[in-house]
Amino acid sequence: MKREPYSVRELSVRTLSDFETLAIKQGGCWCIFYQRANPLRRGTTSGEWKRRNRSDKRALVRRGRSHAVLVYEGRTPIGWCQYGGREELPRIDARRTYRKVAPAVGVKKLWRITCFFVDPKYRGRGVAKFALRAALDSIRNKGGGVVEAYPVASPKMAAVPEWRWFGTPGMFRKEGFRTVAPLGTSGVLMRKTIAPRRAKKP
Ligand SMILES: CC(C)(COP(=O)(O)OP(=O)(O)OC[C@H]1O[C@@H](n2cnc3c(N)ncnc32)[C@H](O)[C@@H]1OP(=O)(O)O)[C@@H](O)C(=O)NCCC(=O)NCCS
């Protein structure tokens, strides 16, 4: 049997320090943007912004309100994929283009995949794709539902690693996502329905 080159763990109080090791390499966003219903007040300095992002992220993780899979090579954390229910990632709803085109999902739970990050040293080796598959597996384990993503569709933006945090349409197509509608000129709304994992027969 082929051995996977990477392993995954869920973001939790236990893995928070691994997440932080990587988040420092990312810059200061701490992937919290979509977790806030409203932005921080105008005039927040860059230093304050980073500190608030870090402390708010820690608080969310401690309260079990922040989900992501972390990817490891051996014991080294090398990337993540953030996912969560709609209520955990409310900022997406603030986007007018999204509200205009996103069909209602009825009684099904709505999940979102908002941010990928891979250590620059490990990019271009399928880490983000691996993280996506693991995140979808976590969603299946948590009962499934409709999963949506917002990959960057503009080739100009897709050419810049920092603008690819939403992932690419190809990554999601490979996992069976379908395009629902364009999101302005830069992105596209994609969805896939995931059935819950069936319990094993005793
Ligand atoms: C976007 C990112 C996660 C991709 O990670 P990765 O492990 O290199 O990606 P993978 O090797 O799994 O490939 C995933 C997709 O990215 C594309 N990709 C990877 N490297 C690329 C490059 N240099 N140029 C263009 N596309 C590239 C792949 O072609 C693939 O898309 P496809 O399936 O449509 O062909 C990574 O570039 C990154 O971390 N960028 C910074 C994002 C960021 O700042 N996130 C934090 C936001 S808070």
The ligand as an ORCA input file, in Angstrom:
! r2SCAN-3c Opt
* xyz 0 1
  C      -2.246     28.726     -2.442
  C      -1.367     27.731     -1.721
  C      -2.053     27.304     -0.434
  C      -1.161     26.493     -2.618
  O      -0.458     25.516     -1.848
  P       0.374     24.347     -2.555
  O       0.588     23.268     -1.578
  O       1.552     24.925     -3.226
  O      -0.670     23.877     -3.685
  P      -0.761     22.456     -4.369
  O       0.604     22.002     -4.799
  O      -1.579     21.519     -3.562
  O      -1.591     22.855     -5.674
  C      -2.876     23.433     -5.473
  C      -3.198     24.333     -6.643
  O      -2.353     25.495     -6.639
  C      -1.738     25.630     -7.913
  N      -0.389     26.148     -7.750
  C       0.554     25.684     -6.895
  N       1.680     26.411     -7.060
  C       1.407     27.335     -8.039
  C       2.149     28.373     -8.649
  N       3.403     28.614     -8.305
  N       1.532     29.137     -9.586
  C       0.252     28.911     -9.959
  N      -0.505     27.928     -9.403
  C       0.081     27.154     -8.473
  C      -1.690     24.217     -8.483
  O      -1.585     24.233     -9.911
  C      -2.999     23.658     -7.993
  O      -4.084     24.096     -8.795
  P      -4.752     23.177     -9.925
  O      -5.164     21.884     -9.244
  O      -5.900     23.998    -10.369
  O      -3.706     22.951    -10.958
  C       0.030     28.388     -1.428
  O       0.544     28.950     -2.602
  C      -0.055     29.453     -0.339
  O       0.019     29.148      0.847
  N      -0.172     30.757     -0.728
  C      -0.303     31.804      0.262
  C      -1.761     31.925      0.686
  C      -1.940     32.734      1.943
  O      -1.325     33.762      2.098
  N      -2.806     32.196      2.831
  C      -3.114     32.833      4.072
  C      -4.304     33.678      3.942
  S      -4.834     34.214      5.534
*
